[in-house]
């Protein structure tokens, strides 16, 4: 789910250009996520780029979990702990399960 080098996001509000942009990026061997609708985002239902509606309870939980995971990743060198690394992995797995459930 989460890598140390995040994939760039390209927001494309013209739906007809999305597939062309994806095809061009593939031909250039460039990794990027093209988002033309909220369903295109790998972070759905957390994606707020194209759907600014407030998050419901499940979205707020996912946002808090994502924040916790990112904090653990940022501070992993300051707090070298096998237990924190395992906690991060469990939280990432939970986020993946919640995202799959929301689809």
N, C-alpha and C positions, 0 to 999 in steps of 0.2 A: 504494500500500500504506500508506504512512505520511503523515499530514498533520500540520501544526503544531498543529491543534486536534483532539485525539483524540475519537473518538465515544464517548459514555458507554456503559458496559456495564451491563446489567441482568441479574442472575442470578436465574432463576426455576426453582425446584426442582419446581414443579407443572407438568408437561408440558402439561396441558389448558389452562392459562392462557396459555401462550406465544403461540399464534396470536391470542388476544383482545387481549393486551397489545400485540403488534405492530400489529394493526389500529387500536387506540386511539391509539398513538403516531403512526401514519400520518395519522389523522384530525386530530391536533393539529399536524401538520407538525413533529414532533419527531424529530430523528435520534438513534437509540439502537440499540445491538445487544442483542437479547434472547437470552440463552443458557439453554437448557433442557437441553442435552446437550453433551458435548464437541464433537460434530460441528457444532453451530450456531456455534461460535466462529470468527471470521475468522482467528484466530491458531493454529488447529489445525495441527499436533499439539502446539503449545507451550502451549496453554491448560491450566492446572492447576486451574481453578476447580471443576470437577465431577469431575475424574479426577486424584487426587493421586498416581498411580503415577509412579515415577521415570522420567525421560527416558532414552531409548535414545541411542546414539551420534549418530544423525541429529538428534534433538531437541536434544542438547547443542550441536551445530554451529549449528543454527538459532538457539538462544538466544544463543550467542556472537556470531553475525552481527548479530542484532537489537540486542544491547548495543553493538556497534561503530557501527551506524547511528545509534542514539540518542545516543551520545557525539558523533559528528560533527555531528549536528543541534544539540545543546546548545552546542557550542563553535564553531559556524560564524562567529559574530561576532568571536570572539577570534582565529581563524585564518582570515582571508579568503583562501581559496586555491581557484582553479579546479580544481586537481588533487584536492584533498580533496572538493570537490563532485562531481566525476566519480566518484571512488572510492565515495562514498555512493550515487550512482545505480546503480553496478554492483552494489554489495552488496544494495541494495533489489531489483534485478532478480533476483539470485541467490536471495534469500529468497522472492520470488514463485514462481520456478521450483520451488524445493524444496517450497513449500506445495502447489503444483498437483500435484507428483509424489506427495505423501503422501495425496492425496484418493482 
